[in-house]
Amino acid sequence: MKISYRLVIIIAVFVTCLITANVIAVKVIGLGPAELPAAIFVFPLSYIFGDVLTEVYGYRVARKVIWLGFACNLVFVFFAWVGQVLPPAGFWQGQAAYKSILGYTPRLLAASFCGYLAGEFANSFILSRMKVLTKGRWLWSRTIGSTVVGQGLDTAIFITLAFAGTGAAVPSMIGWHWVSKVFIEAVCTPATYAIVNWLKQKEGVDTYDYQTRYNPFAVSG
């Protein structure tokens, strides 16, 4: 498939949202009774653009982009770690702050990566299958439906692996995160419709995954 500049933009925004979310997630904000990471408003955007990728270009393209996002995140984390272990200049007083913001623990990294892969692939798979089953109708049903499952898996895996045994209220955290992410997806549905319809018109592409292999590790097909 020919790669257009529009697809490149979608991929770039997807990866940017993912890495941005991982950086600002260290800050916890309070919204009424809910305590949520600052990334709560950014990370769902990666799912929205993941929906756009699958809806327009199909699961095979989305699969490659999901792995690309994973690889880019690894690159960022690696060089953030390199920056942490390099000796600071004598006049620089920001080492503790740098470590606090970018010094990811192995447990948090593993939780984040596992949640991301499970959630994104589930989201893409469900949207793809629902598109075939609904014959392309009711876009809202598959964007929201896939998010309910994908974000649910992502949130449950990440919070459980990251906070179980720490004294954190894991079920409550999962609930608030999940509801908030699905709510953002639902609110953004009109924007998703606009982007999808514009891309389909401009690209002349509307992929249905009739013969697609859904193995997330498949190289092609």
ABEGO torsion letter per residue (X at the ends): XBBBAAAAAAAAAAAAAAAAAAAAAABBBBBEABBBBAAAAAAAAAAAAAAAAAAAAEAAAAAAAAAAAAAAAAAAAAAAAAAAABBBBAABAAAAAAAAAABBBAAAAAAAAAAAAAAAAAAAAAAAAAAAAAGGBGAAAAAAAAAAAAAAAAAAAAAAAAABGAGBBAAAAAAAAAAAAAAAAAAAAAAAAAAAAAAAAAAGBBBBBAABBABAABABX
